[in-house]
């Protein structure tokens, strides 16, 4: 399985679309030199705690794909209707996947300071949701305005293709799809996700317990509710049709 995942990410890297190379050279250079050295040092202090077998594994880690992070502007979100990209504000932060034998094992966050220097502000953590977002974008090939949005520690991928804005909703880290880092979710128009984000923005009682307050859970819950309503309506229509046919046949029999 690990070999398969490593081969798949190598394949994606070799076929990376042009937009995947848009992270500036100075950021990439820092990530692969000072940044990598810093996180190796930090991870080595507690290999098992960070999910690594030992220091030997940490010594072999490499930096994978990375993207600039965008945050959602709350005031713009309130009035948004059909574009999530227009609500996103770029930050002086970049998130990179950290690979072990070619497979995402953790992540690294780099920040640009006001004096132009860079520093690592986060490292470690579960990389699955970040890997899912980046992988899904890579799978789309050539797109315009690729945007990685971080909201509530979840990741939303947005882009334009054939002049149409599409989004890839966050996935729960525990979902079965993420176990193999494969994507079964097709990109969708942004309206539904915007509605979910606006509802969460207005819900001051949301306490995010047991994952109930995550974007992924709310988005999937709404989708499931819509599916349930559709199935219920279809079942009612089918039942009415059966009753009408039965009544018609019974009437003919009586005649």
N, C-alpha and C positions, 0 to 999 in steps of 0.2 A: 504493500500500500504506500509506504513512504517513498519507494523508488518511483512508483507511478505518479505521485504528487510532485515529486522533484522534477521528473521528466516533463510533466504538464506545465509547470511554471517556467522551466527552461524553454519550452516551446513557445509560451506566451512572450517571454523576453526576446527571443529571436525574431518574433513577428510583431513586436510592439509597434503600434501606430505612431505617427509623427507626434501627436499631442503628448504621448507618454514621455517624450524627451524635453518637455517644456520647463521642467524644474531647472533653474539657472545653474550654470556650471560651478559657481562658488558654493552653492548649497550642497550640490552633489559631492564636491571635493571635500568639504568639511565632514559630511556624513560618512564618507569612505575612509577618512583618515582620523582626525581628532575625535569625531563623534564615535566611530567604531571602537577606538582605543578606550574611550571613557566608559562606554557601556560594557565592554569586556571586563574592565576593572570592577565595575559595579556588580555585574552579574556573578563574577567569580567569588564574591563575598558570601553568596548563598546560592550555589548552583541549583540544588533541588528545590529551594523555595521559588526560584524563577522558572522552574519546569525543565531544567537541563539535567542530564545524567551526571556530569562532572565538569571539572575545569577544562579537560581535554576537548570536550564538545564545544565549550564556549570559545576556546582558542581558534576554532575553525569556522565560526559564524561569519556571515557576510551580509552586506546591505542589499536589500531587494528594491522593488518598486517603491516610489514615494510620490506624494502629491502635496500641493499647497492646501491648507485648510481654510475653509470659509465658515463664518458664523452667520446665523439668520438674524437679520435686523428685525426686532420685535415690532417696531412701528410700521415697517413695510409689510410684515406678515399680516397685520390686522386688515390691510386693504388689498391683499393679494387675492387673485382669483384664478389665473391660469398660468402663472409663471413663478416657479420657486427660485429660479436662477436670479431673477431681479431682486429678490429679498436677501440674497447672499452677499456678504461683505468679506473680501479676502483678508486674511490675517498674515502677519509676519511669522507664520508657523508652518512647518512641513512635517508630515508624518511618513515614516519609512517602515516597511516590513523588514524584520531581521530574520534571516534564513539560516537554518541548520540543515546541511546536506540538501540545499535547494528548496526546503519546505519552510513556510512561515512558522516561526517558533515564538517570536515576541515582536515588539515594535519599539520605535525610537521617535521622539518628538524633538525637533530642532527649532529654536526661536532665534530670530534676528533682533539684536539689541539696537537701541537708538544710535549707538556709535558705529553701527555697521558690522560689529562682531557677531559671532554665532555662539550659542550654548545649547547643550542638551538639557531639556527641562523635564523629560519623562523617558523612562525606558522600562522594558519588561511588559507584563500584562498579556492578556489573551489577544492574539492578533486576528482571530477568526473573522470578526465582523468587518475589520478594516480590509483584510484579504478578500473577503467576499465583495466589498464595494469596488476595490481596485480591479479584481479579476473580472467582475461583471462589465466594467468599463472597457477593459482590454478586449473582452470578447465581442464588443460592439464594433471594433475596428475603427475606421476613420470617422470621427464625429467632430462637431464644433462646440466650443464653449464647455469643455469637460470641467465639471465642478464637483469637488468633494466637500460635502458639508458635514461638520461635526456638531451634533445637537444632543445634549443630555448623554454624552459619551456613546452615542450611536452615530452611524455613518450613513449618509444619503448621497448617492451618486446621481448627478443630473447632467444632462447634455442635450445637444440639439442634433437632429439627424433629418435630412431632407426638410429643413426649415421647421421642424416640429420639435417642441421641447418634450423630453421624456425623463422619467425618474426611475431609479431602482431603490425601492423602499428598504429600510434597515431590516436586518435579519437577526433573530434572537441567537445569541451565542450557543444556546443549547439545542438549536434546531437540528434535525437530522441532516439537512442539506449541508450544514457547515462541517459536519464530521468529515466529509470528504472534500470540502471546499468546492462544491459544485453548485451551480446556479440553476434552479428550476423556475425562477420568477422572471417572467418577461417584463421588459421595461413598460411602464404605464404612463399615460398622460398625468400631469402633476395635480390635477384638480382634487382628487380624492385625498392625496397626502396633505395637500394644503388645508383641506377641511379638518383632517385629523389634528394637524399642528395647531390650527386656530382653536379647536375645541380644547386641546390641552393647555393652550395659552390662557384661555378663559376659565379653566377649571382650577380654582385656587385650592380646592380640597384634595387635589391629586398628591398622594404621599409616596408614590412609587414603591409600595411594599410588594414583595414577592414578584417583582417584574410587571405588576399590573399597570404601572405608570409609564412603561416604556413605549416609545413610538411604535416599535415592531408589534407589540401585543395589541395596542389600540388599532393599528392599521389592519392587522390580521383579523381582529375581532369584528371590525366593521365589514370586512370582506366576507367573513363567515356569516354574519347576520344578513347581508345582501343575498348570499347564496341560499340561506335557509328560507328567506322570503320568496325567492324565485322558485324554489322547489315546492314550497307550500302553495303558491299561486298556481303552479303547473298541476299539482295534485288536485286542487279544487276544480280547475277547469276540466281535467280528465274525469273526475267524479260526476260533475254536472253533465258532461257529454254522455257518460254511461247511463245516467238516470234518464236523460232525454230519449236515448235509443231504446231503453227498456220500456219507457212509457209508450213510445210509438209502437213498438212491437206488441205490447200488451193490448193496446187499443185496436190494432189490426186483428188480433186474435179474437177479441170480443165481437168485432163486426163480422 
